[in-house]
Amino acid sequence: MSGQAPSPPGAQPHLTTPPIPITTATPSENLLQEWPEIGLTLVHEFISPAEEQEMISAFHAISPPNPADTRRRISQHFGQHFDYTTFGIDESKHSPAPSYITNFLDRLPVDTEGKEKGRKPDQFTVQYYPPGAGIPPHVDTHSMFGEALYSLSFGSGVPMIFRMSGENEARKLRLPKRSLQESSDVSVNGKAVEEKADKGEGVVVHPAWELMLPARSLLVMRGASRYGYTHGIRPRKTDVVDGVMVRREERYSITMRSVRRGEEIGCDCPFPGVCDARVRQEQEAAEEASKRERAETQCETKGG
């Protein structure tokens, strides 16, 4: 008999109980939750309510609210702009980061050792999510960005779903690219349309678990959580928080990455199935094999 606690009303029955974090406090006495086995960290109250309001005001000073279009996600990019077709950066577009971002960069928990010691993010994507919006499950590009991936939530909280990647994710990464902006934000009969899980015969689908990201919290992904786990947000109007159903509100986030350049570009992580660098190597090897095969065929034709 499973030791898993029963799901509260409205919970997703296919979700497993989340792993128990190590709970401590930051030097500024903010609640700190860590999952060291997978390199995941959640810092509560990383920014103050005053900073939160400043961010929201600054966001809408650039992108004023449109009462006629309340269901659209809005993105703003600073540093090199994120490219939703290549999942890397657009070298032709750059915008300086606003002060509401640069003011907290020195507070980020950057790496204190290794090849990325002291490295701060320099690419920022700020997004507005209307109530009910989601993000498709995905693994961020490995080769183009540094290991640490930061996500600051503000405006309201939302549960994020984590799942160890498997065969399905490896197969999808080898299909034509799909934009992260193509999230299923629409609904059918009042219920959010969720991405269907592929459950082919013999395919292992790892259990998923939800982590609540409160308003003003900072999520940091390194290691397995960065390279091997998918993360996403289900498109739905309500969530179950501590056993109580609550309606989603407007939410904002800042995704922060450090851009790799030149010889830095690449990846040798232990998750080749969802590693874009490995996929590129596979594609290049397949192209070379195809060229050799065509050349051999032409030689045989001429020789015949």
C-alpha positions as CSV (number, residue, x, y, z in Angstrom):
1,M,0.0,0.0,0.0
2,S,1.4,3.4,-0.9
3,G,2.5,5.8,1.8
4,Q,1.5,8.8,-0.3
5,A,-1.0,11.1,1.4
6,P,-4.4,11.3,-0.2
7,S,-4.9,14.1,-2.7
8,P,-7.0,17.1,-1.5
9,P,-10.2,18.0,-3.3
10,G,-9.3,19.5,-6.7
11,A,-5.8,18.2,-6.8
12,Q,-4.3,16.5,-9.8
13,P,-4.5,12.7,-9.1
14,H,-1.4,11.9,-11.3
15,L,0.9,14.1,-9.3
16,T,3.2,12.5,-6.7
17,T,4.0,14.0,-3.3
18,P,6.8,16.5,-3.7
19,P,10.2,15.7,-2.1
20,I,10.9,17.2,1.3
21,P,13.2,20.1,1.1
22,I,16.0,21.2,3.5
23,T,14.5,24.3,5.1
24,T,16.9,27.0,6.5
25,A,17.1,30.8,6.2
26,T,19.1,33.2,4.2
27,P,21.6,35.7,5.8
28,S,18.7,38.2,5.6
29,E,16.5,35.7,7.5
30,N,14.2,34.8,4.5
31,L,12.9,31.3,4.3
32,L,15.1,29.1,2.1
33,Q,14.1,25.7,0.8
34,E,16.6,23.5,-1.0
35,W,16.5,20.2,-2.8
36,P,20.2,19.5,-3.1
37,E,19.8,16.1,-4.8
38,I,18.5,17.9,-7.9
39,G,20.0,21.4,-7.5
40,L,16.8,23.2,-6.8
41,T,16.5,26.2,-4.5
42,L,13.5,28.4,-3.6
43,V,14.1,31.7,-1.7
44,H,10.9,33.2,-0.2
45,E,10.4,37.0,-0.1
46,F,13.5,37.6,-2.2
47,I,12.1,41.1,-3.0
48,S,10.0,43.4,-0.9
49,P,6.3,44.3,-1.5
50,A,7.6,47.8,-2.4
51,E,10.0,46.4,-5.0
52,E,7.2,44.2,-6.3
53,Q,4.9,47.2,-6.9
54,E,7.7,49.1,-8.6
55,M,8.3,46.2,-11.0
56,I,4.6,46.0,-11.9
57,S,4.4,49.7,-12.5
58,A,7.6,49.8,-14.6
59,F,6.3,46.8,-16.7
60,H,3.0,48.5,-17.6
61,A,4.8,51.8,-18.3
62,I,6.2,50.0,-21.3
63,S,3.2,47.7,-22.0
64,P,0.1,49.5,-20.8
65,P,-2.9,47.2,-19.9
66,N,-5.4,46.7,-22.7
67,P,-8.9,46.0,-21.3
68,A,-9.9,44.7,-24.8
69,D,-7.2,42.0,-24.6
70,T,-7.0,40.5,-21.2
71,R,-5.9,36.9,-22.1
72,R,-2.6,37.6,-23.9
73,R,0.7,37.0,-22.4
74,I,3.1,39.9,-22.7
75,S,6.9,39.6,-22.9
76,Q,9.7,42.2,-22.4
77,H,13.3,41.4,-23.0
78,F,16.4,43.0,-21.6
79,G,20.1,42.3,-22.4
80,Q,20.2,40.2,-25.6
81,H,16.6,39.3,-26.5
82,F,15.4,35.7,-26.1
83,D,14.6,34.1,-29.4
84,Y,11.5,31.8,-29.2
85,T,12.4,30.0,-32.5
86,T,16.0,29.1,-31.7
87,F,15.6,29.0,-27.9
88,G,18.8,31.0,-27.7
89,I,19.4,34.7,-28.1
90,D,18.8,37.2,-30.9
91,E,22.2,38.9,-31.5
92,S,20.5,41.7,-33.4
93,K,18.4,42.9,-30.5
94,H,19.6,44.3,-27.2
95,S,17.9,46.5,-24.5
96,P,19.6,47.7,-21.3
97,A,18.2,46.2,-18.2
98,P,16.1,48.6,-16.1
99,S,17.1,49.6,-12.6
100,Y,14.4,47.4,-11.0
101,I,16.5,44.4,-12.2
102,T,20.0,45.7,-11.8
103,N,19.2,46.8,-8.2
104,F,18.8,43.2,-7.0
105,L,21.5,41.4,-9.1
106,D,24.1,41.6,-6.2
107,R,21.6,39.7,-4.0
108,L,21.3,36.7,-6.3
109,P,22.7,33.4,-5.0
110,V,25.4,33.1,-7.7
111,D,27.8,30.2,-7.8
112,T,30.7,30.5,-5.3
113,E,33.0,28.0,-7.0
114,G,33.7,26.2,-10.2
115,K,34.0,27.6,-13.8
116,E,30.9,29.8,-13.3
117,K,32.0,31.3,-10.0
118,G,30.5,34.7,-9.4
119,R,28.7,34.7,-12.8
120,K,25.6,36.9,-12.9
121,P,22.8,36.7,-15.4
122,D,22.8,39.1,-18.3
123,Q,19.7,38.1,-20.2
124,F,16.3,38.9,-18.8
125,T,12.8,38.0,-19.9
126,V,10.0,39.7,-18.0
127,Q,6.5,38.2,-18.6
128,Y,3.0,39.0,-17.7
129,Y,0.6,36.0,-17.3
130,P,-3.2,36.6,-17.2
131,P,-5.2,34.4,-14.9
132,G,-5.3,30.9,-16.2
133,A,-2.2,31.1,-18.5
134,G,0.2,28.2,-18.5
135,I,3.7,27.3,-19.8
136,P,4.3,24.0,-21.7
137,P,6.6,21.6,-19.9
138,H,10.2,22.1,-21.2
139,V,13.9,22.0,-20.5
140,D,15.7,25.3,-21.1
141,T,18.4,25.3,-23.7
142,H,21.6,23.8,-22.3
143,S,24.4,24.9,-24.6
144,M,23.6,28.6,-25.0
145,F,23.2,29.6,-21.3
146,G,25.1,29.1,-18.1
147,E,24.0,26.4,-15.6
148,A,22.1,28.6,-13.1
149,L,18.6,29.5,-14.2
150,Y,16.7,32.1,-12.1
151,S,13.0,32.7,-12.1
152,L,11.5,35.5,-9.9
153,S,7.7,35.4,-9.4
154,F,5.7,38.5,-8.4
155,G,2.2,39.8,-8.5
156,S,0.9,36.4,-7.3
157,G,1.9,32.8,-6.8
158,V,1.5,29.7,-8.9
159,P,2.3,26.0,-8.7
160,M,5.1,24.9,-11.1
161,I,5.3,21.2,-12.1
162,F,8.6,19.3,-12.3
163,R,9.1,16.0,-14.0
164,M,12.3,14.0,-14.7
165,S,12.6,13.9,-18.5
166,G,12.4,10.6,-20.3
167,E,11.9,9.1,-23.8
168,N,9.0,11.3,-24.7
169,E,10.9,14.5,-24.0
170,A,13.9,13.2,-25.9
171,R,11.7,12.4,-28.9
172,K,10.0,15.8,-28.8
173,L,13.3,17.7,-28.7
174,R,14.1,16.0,-32.0
175,L,10.9,17.2,-33.7
176,P,10.6,20.7,-35.3
177,K,10.9,23.4,-32.7
178,R,7.7,24.6,-30.9
179,S,7.6,28.0,-29.4
180,L,7.3,28.3,-25.6
181,Q,4.8,31.1,-26.4
182,E,2.4,28.5,-27.8
183,S,1.1,27.5,-24.4
184,S,-2.4,26.2,-24.1
185,D,-3.9,29.3,-22.7
186,V,-7.3,28.6,-24.2
187,S,-10.1,26.6,-22.6
188,V,-12.8,24.2,-23.7
189,N,-16.1,24.1,-21.8
190,G,-14.5,26.2,-19.1
191,K,-11.7,23.7,-18.5
192,A,-8.1,24.4,-19.4
193,V,-6.7,22.2,-22.2
194,E,-3.6,20.4,-20.9
195,E,-0.9,18.9,-23.0
196,K,-1.6,15.2,-23.5
197,A,1.0,12.8,-22.1
198,D,2.3,10.3,-24.5
199,K,2.0,6.8,-23.0
200,G,3.3,4.5,-25.7
201,E,3.7,0.9,-24.9
202,G,6.9,0.4,-22.9
203,V,7.5,4.1,-22.4
204,V,8.4,5.1,-18.9
205,V,6.6,8.3,-17.8
206,H,8.2,9.7,-14.6
207,P,5.9,11.0,-11.9
208,A,5.4,14.8,-11.7
209,W,5.2,17.0,-8.6
210,E,4.1,20.5,-7.9
211,L,6.1,23.2,-6.2
212,M,4.2,26.4,-5.1
213,L,6.1,29.5,-6.2
214,P,4.8,32.3,-3.9
215,A,4.7,35.9,-4.9
216,R,8.1,37.6,-4.5
217,S,10.0,34.2,-4.4
218,L,13.1,33.4,-6.4
219,L,13.5,29.9,-7.9
220,V,17.0,28.8,-8.8
221,M,17.6,25.7,-11.0
222,R,21.0,24.0,-11.3
223,G,22.2,20.5,-11.9
224,A,19.5,17.9,-12.6
225,S,16.6,20.4,-12.1
226,R,18.2,22.6,-14.8
227,Y,19.3,20.0,-17.2
228,G,17.2,16.9,-16.7
229,Y,13.8,18.0,-15.4
230,T,11.1,19.6,-17.4
231,H,9.3,22.5,-15.7
232,G,6.0,24.0,-16.6
233,I,2.7,25.5,-15.4
234,R,-0.7,24.0,-16.1
235,P,-3.2,26.4,-17.8
236,R,-6.1,26.5,-15.3
237,K,-8.2,29.1,-13.5
238,T,-7.8,27.7,-10.0
239,D,-5.2,25.9,-7.9
240,V,-5.4,23.9,-4.6
241,V,-3.1,25.5,-2.1
242,D,-2.8,23.9,1.4
243,G,-6.0,22.0,0.7
244,V,-8.0,25.2,-0.3
245,M,-9.0,26.0,-3.8
246,V,-7.9,29.5,-4.8
247,R,-8.5,31.5,-8.0
248,R,-5.4,32.5,-10.0
249,E,-4.6,36.2,-10.3
250,E,-2.4,38.2,-12.6
251,R,1.2,37.0,-12.3
252,Y,4.6,38.3,-13.5
253,S,8.0,36.6,-13.7
254,I,11.6,37.5,-14.6
255,T,13.6,34.6,-16.1
256,M,17.3,35.3,-15.8
257,R,20.1,33.6,-17.8
258,S,23.8,34.1,-18.4
259,V,24.7,34.0,-22.1
260,R,27.5,31.7,-23.2
261,R,29.7,32.9,-26.1
262,G,32.4,31.5,-28.3
263,E,34.1,28.4,-26.9
264,E,31.8,28.5,-23.9
265,I,28.9,27.3,-26.0
266,G,28.3,23.6,-25.5
267,C,27.2,21.1,-22.9
268,D,28.5,17.8,-21.5
269,C,25.7,17.2,-19.0
270,P,24.5,13.6,-18.0
271,F,21.2,14.1,-19.8
272,P,21.9,13.6,-23.5
273,G,18.2,12.8,-24.3
274,V,17.2,16.5,-23.7
275,C,20.5,18.2,-24.4
276,D,20.4,20.4,-27.5
277,A,24.2,20.1,-27.9
278,R,23.9,16.3,-28.2
279,V,20.9,16.6,-30.6
280,R,23.0,18.9,-32.8
281,Q,25.9,16.4,-32.8
282,E,23.4,13.6,-33.7
283,Q,22.0,15.7,-36.6
284,E,25.5,16.6,-37.9
285,A,26.6,12.9,-37.7
286,A,23.4,11.9,-39.6
287,E,24.1,14.5,-42.3
288,E,27.6,13.3,-42.7
289,A,26.5,9.7,-43.0
290,S,23.9,10.7,-45.6
291,K,26.5,12.6,-47.6
292,R,28.8,9.5,-47.6
293,E,25.9,7.3,-48.6
294,R,25.0,9.6,-51.5
295,A,28.7,9.7,-52.6
296,E,29.0,5.9,-52.5
297,T,25.8,5.5,-54.5
298,Q,27.1,7.9,-57.2
299,C,30.4,6.0,-57.4
300,E,28.5,2.7,-57.8
301,T,26.3,4.2,-60.5
302,K,29.3,5.6,-62.4
303,G,31.2,2.3,-62.0
304,G,28.2,0.3,-63.3
